[in-house]
Structures are given as C-alpha cells and as structure tokens.
Amino acid sequence: KQWYQRRVRGFTLTLVCTLGANFGVLPSHHMLLVWDLVVYKFQFWRTLGCVFFMGKLGFPFLINVYFLYSYSNRLETGVFDGRPADYLFLLIFNWICLLILGFIIPLRIIGMPLVISVLYVWCQVNRDTIVQFWFGTQFKAMYLPWALAAFNVLLGGNGIMELIGIFVGHTFYFLKYKYPIDYGGQAFLNTPQILYTYFPSRMGGTSGFGQAPPSRRPAAQDDGRRHDWGGGGNVLGGN
C-alpha cells in the first residue's frame, strides 16, 4: 500500500510539474537538465526536475502520461509484484543512464525516454503478448516501442526521445537477461541490498527481478537424460 501511494505521488508530481510549467505557475527553466548549472552552481534538483517535467503540452504528452501509469502499473503487479526494491532499481538504473546520456548529447528533459525505457522492458518480457494500439491495430508487444517512435514521427516529431528510451531499456534488458541467460555471461545487474532494507519484498515474494524470459540459445545435446527447467516467465498485464 505504501509503495502504491508513492507511485501515485510520482504520477501526480509529473502532472503538477508539467501542467504548472506550461501554465506559467512553475519556472520550467529550473527543471531542465543543464549540467553546467548542476556541476558549477550545485543545482542538483535539476537531475530530478528533468524527470517529472515532460515538456510542452500536446498529444505526445497525453500518450506518455497514459503509458507512465498503465505500463508502470503492469510491471509492478506482474514481474515486480511484491518486489518494490527490484522495480525501484530498474528506475534508478535507467535514470542514471539517461543522466549520463544527457551529459553527452545533451538532453534537457528525460521523463519521456524514461517512460519508454520502462515500457521497453515490459514489452521484451512479454514480447509475444498481443497489445492494442491506436485505431484498433494489434500486434506483438515487442513492436510497441518502435510503433510509438514511428507514430511520434507521423505527428511531426523526430522520434529521438523514443529511440533513446529504447536504447536505455535494451541496455537494462541485455545486462539483466540476454547476456547472462542467452550468452552465459556474468549477471552484472543485481538489486543492492540496501534497497531491500528500505523496500522489503512482501511475504511470499522472493528477491530478484521475477521470472526471466526463456533462453533463446539452442538446447545442448546431452547423454539422453531429460531436465525440467520449469515453465516460462509470468505474463504481465494479462486479464
């Protein structure tokens, strides 16, 4: 319940910051990520303000508000059900990656690509789930982030924010799932224990990112003995 209340507050803060800045109630220039001001003027609040400020009002803003609430909720009640620390670690990792990219590119706001990065993780974990897009079109979830990027271009945008979000989301997915499972590499991303201390898993849950997607490596030939490795991953957002 406490975690749910925190998520609602985060959703509300996004609306307040974006609407307030667009109507002149809040100074939008104080919520932009400007690294010179962060480093030399110690305006550290900008690293968070650029998350909750979504930019100008418009149809893309409404899309991101919808996906922020909908797919964030599906992650929390699916793979991350009872594991708030693991979900928070996903957000922190993607946030740090976007801050680093914001220093290189640079980016002034990172709320939109952060939403897309979370959406990308959900779509990869549920890649074969059929989702419904605008105008009744349906396709597999793994194509949804790319459809959003293309749709943004059709609306007059450049799709850059969506592509950045896809890149960050894939970075998390690759390091957490693809590299250790499909390539047999080391698991680099593990939730820090301190997060479990402040955001403990619910009774009956286990620490970790939930059920991993099945490996896509060809099955190795053995001596004829059969191994049962368990069922597939949990489906998020299912009815």
Summary of the structure (lengths in Angstrom):
residues: 239
radius of gyration: 19.1
end to end distance: 21.4
largest distance: 70.9
contacts: 675
relative contact order: 0.13
helix: 58%
strand: 3%
